């Protein structure tokens, strides 16, 4: 049973990488071996890391990938709408992988912990905004700030 879970997670990661690969190709960009290593490291990290952390992860896989290639690939992924930088009280950006064009956080103002949540109840609001403002929402990053259970006590 444990093996089935590991295989399932690996299949999911491979699928996520494949979607990113296809988007790069669809955008008219080359999918180099360096970019593939970067995509794999980004997906494996679940898309919450700084450029330095990504560089370290990539370099542990392939030390020939330059830091500049990593930055350019992050910029490309931002341009394609798959990654967004967030700062959450720090100077260095952390890069968030947007799954299906969206990502959600609760951020505790007391302890600075970040909690992810998957449920997205914004469809009605987005439909309304798109129709009234004439704006085509292609992706979103939602961060809600407040106090976690521990900090409320």
QUIQUI-V647710 format. One record per helix or strand of 3 or more residues. SS is the DSSP state (H for helix, E for strand). FROM is the first residue (numbers start at 0). LEN is the number of residues. Records with the same first field share a line. If there is no record, write none. Layout:
# QUIQUI-V647710
SS: FROM-LEN ; FROM-LEN
This chain:
# QUIQUI-V647710
H: 1-25 ; 32-12 ; 50-11 ; 66-13 ; 122-11 ; 148-4
E: 47-3 ; 82-4 ; 93-4 ; 101-7 ; 113-3 ; 139-7
